[in-house]
Amino acid sequence: MRFLIGLLLGFAGGFAAVVLLAPLCLRESARAKGVSPEEEGEAAGGENHDFMSPLRRAMRSLKGQAREAWAEAVEASEEAEKEMRARYQRMARRTAQSDQ
């Protein structure tokens, strides 16, 4: 059973590496040819009927959405932290005044 779990994890890791690193390799090869990244997808789709291009576009879109969501989460957490600090300082002042 452990062998099968390890095998599945290995295949999953390999697949993830191929999916995530393949666009980088294509960009590097496109730079070597002198093709811009925008033209790369069109050229690849037109020349060899690249069936992975929709998946790459979806992954780029998903990556962009994840980055945007992460930025919003960081901004919201900073704002919440500022509000919590302000509340804490107000409560600390109240307790300090009531102790005197």
N, CA, C and O atoms as a MOPAC input file, in Angstrom:
PM7 MOZYME 1SCF
protein

 N      0.82000 1    -1.19000 1     0.00000 1
 C      0.00000 1     0.00000 1     0.00000 1
 C      0.86900 1     1.26200 1     0.00000 1
 O      0.58800 1     2.21800 1    -0.72200 1
 N      1.92500 1     1.25200 1     0.81600 1
 C      2.82300 1     2.40800 1     0.85100 1
 C      3.46500 1     2.64100 1    -0.50500 1
 O      3.65800 1     3.77900 1    -0.93400 1
 N      3.79500 1     1.53500 1    -1.17500 1
 C      4.40700 1     1.63800 1    -2.49500 1
 C      3.46500 1     2.34200 1    -3.46400 1
 O      3.89200 1     3.21800 1    -4.21700 1
 N      2.18700 1     1.96900 1    -3.45300 1
 C      1.21400 1     2.59200 1    -4.35900 1
 C      1.01400 1     4.06900 1    -4.03900 1
 O      0.90800 1     4.89900 1    -4.94200 1
 N      0.96500 1     4.38800 1    -2.76000 1
 C      0.81900 1     5.79000 1    -2.37200 1
 C      2.03700 1     6.58700 1    -2.82300 1
 O      1.89800 1     7.68900 1    -3.35400 1
 N      3.22300 1     6.03700 1    -2.61600 1
 C      4.44700 1     6.70400 1    -3.07600 1
 C      4.48400 1     6.86000 1    -4.57700 1
 O      4.90000 1     7.89600 1    -5.09500 1
 N      4.04800 1     5.82500 1    -5.27500 1
 C      4.01400 1     5.87400 1    -6.73500 1
 C      3.05400 1     6.96200 1    -7.21600 1
 O      3.38300 1     7.73500 1    -8.11500 1
 N      1.87200 1     7.01600 1    -6.61500 1
 C      0.89800 1     8.05000 1    -6.98900 1
 C      1.41500 1     9.44800 1    -6.68400 1
 O      1.24500 1    10.36100 1    -7.49200 1
 N      2.04300 1     9.62300 1    -5.53000 1
 C      2.60400 1    10.93000 1    -5.18800 1
 C      3.71500 1    11.31400 1    -6.15600 1
 O      3.83400 1    12.47700 1    -6.54100 1
 N      4.51900 1    10.34600 1    -6.54600 1
 C      5.58800 1    10.60700 1    -7.51200 1
 C      5.04200 1    11.04800 1    -8.85200 1
 O      5.52500 1    12.01300 1    -9.44400 1
 N      4.03200 1    10.33500 1    -9.33000 1
 C      3.42100 1    10.72000 1   -10.60300 1
 C      2.75700 1    12.08300 1   -10.50300 1
 O      2.85200 1    12.88600 1   -11.43100 1
 N      2.09100 1    12.35100 1    -9.39500 1
 C      1.44000 1    13.64900 1    -9.21400 1
 C      2.47600 1    14.77200 1    -9.19000 1
 O      2.27900 1    15.81800 1    -9.81000 1
 N      3.57100 1    14.55200 1    -8.47800 1
 C      4.63900 1    15.56200 1    -8.44300 1
 C      5.25700 1    15.78700 1    -9.81000 1
 O      5.51400 1    16.92600 1   -10.20000 1
 N      5.49400 1    14.71200 1   -10.53400 1
 C      6.04500 1    14.83600 1   -11.88900 1
 C      5.11100 1    15.56200 1   -12.82500 1
 O      5.54400 1    16.41200 1   -13.60400 1
 N      3.82900 1    15.23700 1   -12.75600 1
 C      2.85600 1    15.91100 1   -13.61000 1
 C      2.77700 1    17.39700 1   -13.28400 1
 O      2.72700 1    18.23700 1   -14.18200 1
 N      2.76700 1    17.71600 1   -11.98500 1
 C      2.71400 1    19.12800 1   -11.58100 1
 C      3.95100 1    19.87100 1   -12.07300 1
 O      3.85000 1    21.01000 1   -12.53000 1
 N      5.11100 1    19.23800 1   -11.98500 1
 C      6.34200 1    19.88000 1   -12.45400 1
 C      6.29000 1    20.12300 1   -13.95600 1
 O      6.69400 1    21.18600 1   -14.42700 1
 N      5.80200 1    19.16000 1   -14.70000 1
 C      5.70900 1    19.31700 1   -16.15400 1
 C      4.73900 1    20.43100 1   -16.51400 1
 O      5.02800 1    21.24800 1   -17.38800 1
 N      3.60500 1    20.46900 1   -15.85700 1
 C      2.60100 1    21.48500 1   -16.17200 1
 C      3.08800 1    22.87300 1   -15.78700 1
 O      2.87500 1    23.83200 1   -16.53000 1
 N      3.74200 1    22.99100 1   -14.63200 1
 C      4.17600 1    24.30500 1   -14.17300 1
 C      5.44600 1    24.78700 1   -14.84700 1
 O      5.61600 1    25.99100 1   -15.04000 1
 N      6.33800 1    23.88500 1   -15.20700 1
 C      7.61100 1    24.29800 1   -15.78200 1
 C      7.61000 1    24.32400 1   -17.30400 1
 O      8.48800 1    24.94900 1   -17.90000 1
 N      6.66300 1    23.67100 1   -17.94300 1
 C      6.61300 1    23.64900 1   -19.40400 1
 C      6.48400 1    25.04800 1   -19.99900 1
 O      7.18400 1    25.34700 1   -20.96700 1
 N      5.62300 1    25.92000 1   -19.47000 1
 C      5.53700 1    27.26700 1   -20.04300 1
 C      6.86200 1    28.02300 1   -19.93700 1
 O      7.17900 1    28.82400 1   -20.81600 1
 N      7.63500 1    27.78800 1   -18.89000 1
 C      8.92500 1    28.46000 1   -18.75700 1
 C      9.87700 1    28.00900 1   -19.84700 1
 O     10.58200 1    28.82500 1   -20.44100 1
 N      9.89900 1    26.71300 1   -20.11100 1
 C     10.78700 1    26.19500 1   -21.15700 1
 C     10.38800 1    26.74100 1   -22.51300 1
 O     11.25000 1    27.07200 1   -23.32700 1
 N      9.07500 1    26.84100 1   -22.76800 1
 C      8.62000 1    27.36900 1   -24.05000 1
 C      8.98600 1    28.84400 1   -24.19500 1
 O      9.34800 1    29.28700 1   -25.28400 1
 N      8.89500 1    29.60300 1   -23.11000 1
 C      9.26800 1    31.01400 1   -23.18500 1
 C     10.74600 1    31.15900 1   -23.50100 1
 O     11.13200 1    32.00800 1   -24.30400 1
 N     11.57500 1    30.33600 1   -22.87400 1
 C     13.01200 1    30.41500 1   -23.13000 1
 C     13.32600 1    30.04400 1   -24.57500 1
 O     14.16600 1    30.68300 1   -25.20800 1
 N     12.66700 1    29.03000 1   -25.09600 1
 C     12.91400 1    28.65100 1   -26.48400 1
 C     12.38400 1    29.72600 1   -27.43100 1
 O     12.96600 1    29.95900 1   -28.49100 1
 N     11.28200 1    30.38500 1   -27.05500 1
 C     10.73700 1    31.45500 1   -27.88700 1
 C     11.66500 1    32.66000 1   -27.88000 1
 O     11.83800 1    33.32100 1   -28.90400 1
 N     12.27000 1    32.95000 1   -26.71400 1
 C     13.23200 1    34.05700 1   -26.66000 1
 C     14.43300 1    33.76000 1   -27.54600 1
 O     14.95300 1    34.65300 1   -28.21500 1
 N     14.86700 1    32.52500 1   -27.55100 1
 C     16.00400 1    32.15300 1   -28.38400 1
 C     15.66200 1    32.33200 1   -29.86500 1
 O     16.52600 1    32.68700 1   -30.66700 1
 N     14.40300 1    32.08600 1   -30.22300 1
 C     13.96800 1    32.25500 1   -31.60800 1
 C     13.65100 1    33.71400 1   -31.92600 1
 O     13.61900 1    34.10400 1   -33.09300 1
 N     13.41600 1    34.52400 1   -30.88000 1
 C     13.08400 1    35.92800 1   -31.09600 1
 C     11.58800 1    36.16100 1   -31.20200 1
 O     11.16200 1    37.14800 1   -31.80200 1
 N     10.77400 1    35.26600 1   -30.62800 1
 C      9.32200 1    35.39300 1   -30.66600 1
 C      8.86200 1    35.89100 1   -29.31000 1
 O      9.32100 1    35.40100 1   -28.27800 1
 N      7.95100 1    36.87000 1   -29.30400 1
 C      7.43600 1    37.39000 1   -28.03500 1
 C      6.50500 1    36.35700 1   -27.39600 1
 O      5.94400 1    35.51800 1   -28.10200 1
 N      6.33000 1    36.40400 1   -26.04900 1
 C      5.45400 1    35.43100 1   -25.38100 1
 C      4.01000 1    35.46100 1   -25.87600 1
 O      3.34700 1    34.42400 1   -25.87400 1
 N      3.50000 1    36.63400 1   -26.30400 1
 C      2.14200 1    36.70800 1   -26.80400 1
 C      2.02000 1    35.98200 1   -28.13300 1
 O      1.03500 1    35.29000 1   -28.38800 1
 N      3.03300 1    36.15000 1   -28.97800 1
 C      3.00600 1    35.49800 1   -30.28200 1
 C      3.29500 1    34.01200 1   -30.15300 1
 O      2.95000 1    33.22100 1   -31.03100 1
 N      3.93300 1    33.64200 1   -29.05100 1
 C      4.31800 1    32.25000 1   -28.84100 1
 C      3.11900 1    31.31800 1   -28.88200 1
 O      3.14900 1    30.29600 1   -29.56800 1
 N      2.05500 1    31.66700 1   -28.14800 1
 C      0.87100 1    30.81700 1   -28.10100 1
 C      0.21700 1    30.68300 1   -29.45900 1
 O     -0.20200 1    29.59200 1   -29.84700 1
 N      0.12500 1    31.80800 1   -30.19800 1
 C     -0.47500 1    31.77700 1   -31.51800 1
 C      0.36200 1    30.96800 1   -32.48200 1
 O     -0.17000 1    30.19000 1   -33.27300 1
 N      1.69200 1    31.15000 1   -32.41900 1
 C      2.57300 1    30.43200 1   -33.31900 1
 C      2.55900 1    28.94700 1   -33.00400 1
 O      2.52500 1    28.11300 1   -33.90900 1
 N      2.58400 1    28.62000 1   -31.72100 1
 C      2.60400 1    27.21000 1   -31.33600 1
 C      1.29600 1    26.54000 1   -31.73800 1
 O      1.30400 1    25.40300 1   -32.21100 1
 N      0.18400 1    27.22400 1   -31.55600 1
 C     -1.10200 1    26.64100 1   -31.90500 1
 C     -1.26200 1    26.48400 1   -33.39900 1
 O     -1.89000 1    25.52800 1   -33.85200 1
 N     -0.71100 1    27.39900 1   -34.17500 1
 C     -0.85600 1    27.34000 1   -35.61500 1
 C      0.09000 1    26.36500 1   -36.27000 1
 O     -0.25600 1    25.76800 1   -37.28900 1
 N      1.27500 1    26.18500 1   -35.71600 1
 C      2.27900 1    25.34100 1   -36.36000 1
 C      2.05100 1    23.85800 1   -36.11000 1
 O      1.97900 1    23.06600 1   -37.05000 1
 N      1.93900 1    23.48700 1   -34.83700 1
 C      1.88600 1    22.05400 1   -34.54800 1
 C      0.62000 1    21.65100 1   -33.80300 1
 O      0.58000 1    20.58200 1   -33.19400 1
 N     -0.39400 1    22.47100 1   -33.83900 1
 C     -1.65800 1    22.16500 1   -33.16900 1
 C     -1.41500 1    21.75900 1   -31.72600 1
 O     -1.77000 1    20.66000 1   -31.30000 1
 N     -0.81000 1    22.66100 1   -30.99400 1
 C     -0.43300 1    22.42100 1   -29.59900 1
 C     -1.67600 1    22.24000 1   -28.74500 1
 O     -2.41200 1    23.19800 1   -28.50600 1
 N     -1.91200 1    21.03000 1   -28.28800 1
 C     -3.09500 1    20.75200 1   -27.48500 1
 C     -2.93400 1    21.19900 1   -26.04100 1
 O     -3.91000 1    21.20100 1   -25.29100 1
 N     -1.73500 1    21.57400 1   -25.63600 1
 C     -1.50200 1    22.01500 1   -24.26300 1
 C     -1.72100 1    23.52100 1   -24.10100 1
 O     -1.77000 1    24.00400 1   -22.97000 1
 N     -1.85300 1    24.26700 1   -25.18000 1
 C     -1.98800 1    25.72200 1   -25.05900 1
 C     -3.23800 1    26.14000 1   -24.28000 1
 O     -3.14600 1    27.08100 1   -23.49100 1
 N     -4.38900 1    25.50600 1   -24.44900 1
 C     -5.53100 1    25.90800 1   -23.60000 1
 C     -5.25900 1    25.65400 1   -22.11400 1
 O     -5.65600 1    26.44100 1   -21.25400 1
 N     -4.58600 1    24.55800 1   -21.83200 1
 C     -4.24800 1    24.26400 1   -20.44000 1
 C     -3.28200 1    25.30900 1   -19.89800 1
 O     -3.42500 1    25.75100 1   -18.75800 1
 N     -2.30200 1    25.70900 1   -20.70100 1
 C     -1.35300 1    26.74400 1   -20.26800 1
 C     -2.06300 1    28.07000 1   -20.02300 1
 O     -1.78300 1    28.75500 1   -19.03900 1
 N     -2.97800 1    28.43000 1   -20.91400 1
 C     -3.72300 1    29.67200 1   -20.72400 1
 C     -4.56100 1    29.60400 1   -19.45900 1
 O     -4.64100 1    30.57300 1   -18.70400 1
 N     -5.18000 1    28.46300 1   -19.23200 1
 C     -5.97900 1    28.30200 1   -18.01800 1
 C     -5.09600 1    28.38400 1   -16.77600 1
 O     -5.48400 1    28.99200 1   -15.77800 1
 N     -3.91900 1    27.78000 1   -16.83000 1
 C     -3.00300 1    27.82500 1   -15.69000 1
 C     -2.51500 1    29.24800 1   -15.45100 1
 O     -2.41800 1    29.67700 1   -14.30100 1
 N     -2.20300 1    29.99200 1   -16.52000 1
 C     -1.78600 1    31.39100 1   -16.36600 1
 C     -2.91500 1    32.21400 1   -15.75200 1
 O     -2.68500 1    33.03700 1   -14.86600 1
 N     -4.12900 1    31.98400 1   -16.22800 1
 C     -5.26900 1    32.70300 1   -15.69100 1
 C     -5.46900 1    32.36400 1   -14.21700 1
 O     -5.71200 1    33.24700 1   -13.39400 1
 N     -5.36500 1    31.08600 1   -13.89600 1
 C     -5.51500 1    30.65500 1   -12.50800 1
 C     -4.41500 1    31.23600 1   -11.63900 1
 O     -4.66200 1    31.64700 1   -10.50500 1
 N     -3.19600 1    31.27100 1   -12.17400 1
 C     -2.07500 1    31.84700 1   -11.41900 1
 C     -2.30500 1    33.33100 1   -11.15900 1
 O     -2.04200 1    33.82300 1   -10.06100 1
 N     -2.79800 1    34.04500 1   -12.17700 1
 C     -3.09100 1    35.46600 1   -12.01400 1
 C     -4.18100 1    35.70600 1   -10.98500 1
 O     -4.08900 1    36.62300 1   -10.16900 1
 N     -5.21400 1    34.87200 1   -11.03100 1
 C     -6.29300 1    35.00700 1   -10.05700 1
 C     -5.79600 1    34.70200 1    -8.64600 1
 O     -6.19400 1    35.36300 1    -7.68600 1
 N     -4.93100 1    33.70500 1    -8.52400 1
 C     -4.38700 1    33.35900 1    -7.20500 1
 C     -3.52600 1    34.49900 1    -6.66700 1
 O     -3.60000 1    34.83200 1    -5.48400 1
 N     -2.70700 1    35.09500 1    -7.53700 1
 C     -1.88200 1    36.22800 1    -7.10400 1
 C     -2.74900 1    37.40400 1    -6.66600 1
 O     -2.46900 1    38.04900 1    -5.65600 1
 N     -3.79600 1    37.67400 1    -7.42600 1
 C     -4.69700 1    38.77600 1    -7.08500 1
 C     -5.40200 1    38.50600 1    -5.75500 1
 O     -5.52100 1    39.39800 1    -4.91500 1
 N     -5.86600 1    37.27500 1    -5.57200 1
 C     -6.53000 1    36.91600 1    -4.32000 1
 C     -5.56300 1    37.01200 1    -3.14600 1
 O     -5.93800 1    37.45400 1    -2.06000 1
 N     -4.31200 1    36.59500 1    -3.36900 1
 C     -3.31300 1    36.67000 1    -2.29600 1
 C     -3.05100 1    38.12700 1    -1.92200 1
 O     -2.95300 1    38.45600 1    -0.73900 1
 N     -2.93700 1    38.99700 1    -2.92000 1
 C     -2.69800 1    40.41400 1    -2.65100 1
 C     -3.86800 1    41.02000 1    -1.86800 1
 O     -3.66500 1    41.80100 1    -0.93900 1
 N     -5.08900 1    40.65000 1    -2.25500 1
 C     -6.26100 1    41.14900 1    -1.52900 1
 C     -6.28000 1    40.62700 1    -0.09900 1
 O     -6.65000 1    41.34900 1     0.82700 1
 N     -5.88300 1    39.37500 1     0.07800 1
 C     -5.86300 1    38.79100 1     1.42400 1
 C     -4.82500 1    39.48300 1     2.29800 1
 O     -5.07500 1    39.73400 1     3.47600 1
 N     -3.67500 1    39.78900 1     1.73400 1
 C     -2.63300 1    40.48400 1     2.48800 1
 C     -3.12300 1    41.87000 1     2.88300 1
 O     -2.93500 1    42.30100 1     4.02100 1
 N     -3.74700 1    42.55800 1     1.95000 1
 C     -4.27200 1    43.89900 1     2.22600 1
 C     -5.34800 1    43.84700 1     3.31700 1
 O     -5.36500 1    44.68000 1     4.22300 1
 N     -6.23200 1    42.87200 1     3.22100 1
 C     -7.29700 1    42.73900 1     4.22500 1
 C     -6.71800 1    42.39500 1     5.59200 1
 O     -7.19600 1    42.89900 1     6.60900 1
 N     -5.69800 1    41.54500 1     5.62900 1
 C     -5.10800 1    41.18200 1     6.92000 1
 C     -4.39300 1    42.38100 1     7.54900 1
 O     -4.44400 1    42.56400 1     8.76600 1
 N     -3.73000 1    43.19500 1     6.72800 1
 C     -3.07600 1    44.39400 1     7.25500 1
 C     -4.11700 1    45.36800 1     7.81700 1
 O     -3.91900 1    45.95700 1     8.88000 1
 N     -5.20800 1    45.52400 1     7.10100 1
 C     -6.26700 1    46.41400 1     7.56800 1
 C     -6.88200 1    45.89000 1     8.86900 1
 O     -7.12600 1    46.66000 1     9.79800 1
 N     -7.12700 1    44.59700 1     8.93000 1
 C     -7.69400 1    44.00000 1    10.14900 1
 C     -6.72300 1    44.14400 1    11.32300 1
 O     -7.13600 1    44.37900 1    12.45800 1
 N     -5.43400 1    43.99900 1    11.03400 1
 C     -4.44300 1    44.14400 1    12.10700 1
 C     -4.42400 1    45.57500 1    12.64100 1
 O     -4.32500 1    45.79000 1    13.84900 1
 N     -4.51700 1    46.54700 1    11.74100 1
 C     -4.55000 1    47.94300 1    12.17600 1
 C     -5.78000 1    48.21400 1    13.05400 1
 O     -5.68600 1    48.88900 1    14.08000 1
 N     -6.92900 1    47.67900 1    12.63500 1
 C     -8.15200 1    47.86700 1    13.42100 1
 C     -8.03000 1    47.20400 1    14.78800 1
 O     -8.45400 1    47.77500 1    15.79200 1
 N     -7.46500 1    46.02200 1    14.83600 1
 C     -7.30400 1    45.31600 1    16.10700 1
 C     -6.35700 1    46.06700 1    17.03400 1
 O     -6.59800 1    46.16200 1    18.23800 1
 N     -5.27600 1    46.60300 1    16.46400 1
 C     -4.33600 1    47.38100 1    17.28600 1
 C     -5.01300 1    48.62800 1    17.85500 1
 O     -4.81500 1    48.97000 1    19.02100 1
 N     -5.80300 1    49.29800 1    17.03600 1
 C     -6.51000 1    50.50200 1    17.49900 1
 C     -7.48600 1    50.14300 1    18.61800 1
 O     -7.56700 1    50.84600 1    19.62500 1
 N     -8.23100 1    49.04100 1    18.44000 1
 C     -9.15400 1    48.60000 1    19.49700 1
 C     -8.40900 1    48.25400 1    20.77400 1
 O     -8.83900 1    48.60900 1    21.87200 1
 N     -7.29500 1    47.56400 1    20.62400 1
 C     -6.50700 1    47.18000 1    21.79400 1
 C     -5.99600 1    48.41300 1    22.53100 1
 O     -6.04500 1    48.46900 1    23.76000 1
 N     -5.50600 1    49.40300 1    21.78200 1
 C     -5.00700 1    50.62300 1    22.42000 1
 C     -6.13200 1    51.36200 1    23.13000 1
 O     -5.91500 1    51.89000 1    24.22100 1
 N     -7.32800 1    51.41800 1    22.54700 1
 C     -8.46500 1    52.06400 1    23.20600 1
 C     -8.82600 1    51.33000 1    24.49400 1
 O     -9.09200 1    51.95700 1    25.52000 1
 N     -8.83600 1    50.00100 1    24.43600 1
 C     -9.17000 1    49.22200 1    25.63500 1
 C     -8.09100 1    49.37800 1    26.70000 1
 O     -8.39500 1    49.44100 1    27.89100 1
 N     -6.82000 1    49.44000 1    26.26900 1
 C     -5.72400 1    49.59900 1    27.22300 1
 C     -5.82700 1    50.95800 1    27.91100 1
 O     -5.56700 1    51.06500 1    29.11000 1
 N     -6.20400 1    51.99400 1    27.16600 1
 C     -6.37800 1    53.31900 1    27.76800 1
 C     -7.52600 1    53.30300 1    28.77600 1
 O     -7.41600 1    53.88500 1    29.85500 1
 N     -8.63300 1    52.63200 1    28.42200 1
 C     -9.77700 1    52.57600 1    29.32600 1
 C     -9.41600 1    51.86400 1    30.63800 1
 O     -9.77400 1    52.31500 1    31.72600 1
 N     -8.70800 1    50.75800 1    30.50500 1
 C     -8.33800 1    50.03000 1    31.73700 1
 C     -7.33300 1    50.81500 1    32.54200 1
 O     -7.36200 1    50.77500 1    33.77200 1
 N     -6.43300 1    51.53700 1    31.87000 1
 C     -5.45400 1    52.35700 1    32.59100 1
 C     -6.16300 1    53.49000 1    33.31800 1
 O     -5.79500 1    53.82400 1    34.44400 1
 N     -7.17900 1    54.09000 1    32.69000 1
 C     -7.90400 1    55.18400 1    33.32800 1
 C     -8.76800 1    54.67300 1    34.47000 1
 O     -8.92300 1    55.35800 1    35.48100 1
 N     -9.32800 1    53.49100 1    34.32500 1
 C    -10.17600 1    52.95500 1    35.40500 1
 C     -9.35200 1    52.48500 1    36.58700 1
 O     -9.85300 1    52.45300 1    37.71100 1
 N     -8.08500 1    52.11600 1    36.35500 1
 C     -7.21500 1    51.69800 1    37.45300 1
 C     -6.76400 1    52.88700 1    38.29500 1
 O     -6.43400 1    52.72100 1    39.47000 1
 N     -6.74700 1    54.04900 1    37.72400 1
 C     -6.25300 1    55.22900 1    38.47100 1
 C     -7.30700 1    55.78500 1    39.30800 1
 O     -7.08400 1    56.77400 1    40.00600 1

